[in-house]
Amino acid sequence: MFPKLFDFGEISIAGFQFHAVLHTYGFLLAAGFLIALKVGAMRGKRVGVDAQLTMDLGLYILVSSLIGAKVLLLIVDWQHYQHDPWSLIRSGGVFYGGLIAAVVTSIWFFRKHKLSVWKMTDILAPSVALGHGIGRLGCFAAGCCYGKPTTAPWGITFTDPYAREVVGVPLGIALHPTQLYDSVVEFAIFGFLIFLATRKKFDGQIFWSYVAIYSTARFVIEFYRGDLDRGLAFGGAVSTSQIIAVVLVLIASVALLSLRRLPQKRVA
């Protein structure tokens, strides 16, 4: 809809000439990350977690999630990127790849600094939902993660040739606004998790609730997606993201049941 926030035109620096563009996707992705990090630091401070530790963790998560999202995108759409590897740089990525990489990095960070894993993930889970919701607005602006054609009155028609060039979104056809579906879901989950945090019974409840709820919603939204970047399996019947969603729902369900049964210290 609006892939370029600012187009600075041709710029020459130290003999190198390039076309400088501030993409709306990149701007909203950065804004979402910074806002989410601030919210996480504020929530952590309330329960005695050093805000600087949260900020440091945010930098690790930023780098690892970007790499993870790109790696999974490369895996699920290898046929495309093996012929055009440079396009991977300007492509967004697969959220689940970023989430998995971020979780692994976070667990390493928590253990290094002797922080409670489940307590910290509970603090950060709402921030992940909030940041992802803002980031999906960037997807909508860029045209990536687009939906299938639809006759629904809320169908969105993309018209910018630049969006077509960069992310391959079809032009002149009404599509399901799956980016907005995802964004609305994430904002709703953020509100629910903040509410749940005031009533939580055990550490880990907020994080695994997020994983279970988002994965369920993502499984449904995937049926309306029209892009191929997320990968398809079983003859195109389901996407890679749907397979991951099912696995994560099962893991989250087992984790919630197991953690609920453990003796609990005072939760925060």
ABEGO torsion letter per residue (X at the ends): XBABABBAEBBBBGGBBBBBBBBAAAAAAAAAAAAAAAAAAAAAAAAGBBAAAAAAAAAAAAAAAAAAAAAAAAAAAAAAAAABAAAAAABBEBAAAAAAAAAAAAAAAAAAAGBBAAAAAAAAAAAAAAAAAAAAAAAAAAGBGBBBBBABAABBBBABAAAAAAAGBBBGBBBBBAAAAAAAAAAAAAAAAAAAAAABABBGAAAAAAAAAAAAAAAAAAAABABAAAEBBGGGABBAAAAAAAAAAAAAAAAAAAAAABBBBBBX
